[in-house]
């Protein structure tokens, strides 16, 4: 990332949003405003405004972070192997338009995807 692009993102995002989206950070569980938020609508990337998730696929996973069992379109996200935890490989989700970190895919979700 160029210094100009970084400065632009630092000015646009809160420090926590920057940490999560650009440094693959994580907010403390049960603290985010969208954890227990269930209004109908579309969730967009905070960095580039690409539409990513529908409220129709949001569910309470009990983990303390917003959870979705599908994306609006498979082309809206990219999946990456994340070996950051020793002895465990997770699947990281990133926005396909700007590569912002969105979270991880787990295999314990509700039907029909179980994701």
N, C-alpha and C positions, 0 to 999 in steps of 0.2 A: 504494500500500500504506500502510495506517495505521501509525503508530509502534508501536501495540500489537501488530499483526500482525508487524511487522519484529522487534520485541524477542522475540516468541514463537519465530520462526524462528531467530534468532541463538542463542537458548538451546537449541533442539532440534538444530540441525545443526552439524557441524564447520565451521570457517571455509572449508575447500575446498568442502564440499557447498553451503554458502550461496552462495559465489562462482559455482559452476557453475549451480545451479538458479535463483538469483534475479538474477544478473548476466550470464547466458549466457557464463560463463567456461569454461575448458578446463583439465583437469589435464594435466601433462606426459605425453606418450605413453610407454607401457610401464611406468607406475608404479602404475596402479590395480589394486586387488585382484581385479577382475572381468575383467581383460584375458585371462588364461589360465585362467579358471575355467570348468569344463565339467560341474559336477554338474547332474543333472536337477532341474528345478523351474521356478518362475515368478519373474520379476524384477518388482519393484514400485517405484513411485515413492517415493523416500526422504522426500519432503515429506508426501504425503497417503495413502500405502499403496495406491493404486490399482494393480491388476495390469495390467502393460503388455506384457511379452514372455515368451515361452516359451523354455526352453533348447533346444527342438526347432528353433528358427529361428536360434540363435546360431551364428556361424561365425568362424573366424580370418581377418580381412581383412588382417592384416599391418601395419595402421596404428598399432597400439599402444593402441587403445581397444576396448571391447566392441562387437561388431557383430551386428546382427540383420537378417534379410532380410524380416521381416514382424512385425506386431503381433498381439496376441491378438484384437483387434477394431478395425476402423478408427475407431470412435468413441472409442477410448481415448487417441488423440493428435490434436493439431491440427498442421497444416503452415503455415508462414509464410515469405514471401520474406525473405531475409537479405542485404541489400546491404552488410554491414559491411566487406567486403574490396573496395577500389576495383577496378573493372573486372570483378567477378565476383559473380554473384547465386547464393547457395546456398539450399537449402530447410532451414529450421530445424524441428526436431521438439519439441513441447511436450506435457506432460501435459494432457489435456482437462479434468481435474477441478480442478487447481490452477495450471495454466500454468507449471509448472517446466520449465526448459530441459533437454532430454534429449540433444541433439546435432543432427546434420545427416543428411540423406538424400543418398546418392551413387548414381550410375548404373553402378557397376562391381562390383556384388555377384554372387553365384552365382544360377543358375537356381532357381526359375522366375521370380522377380520382377526379378532383376538390380539390386535396390536394396540 
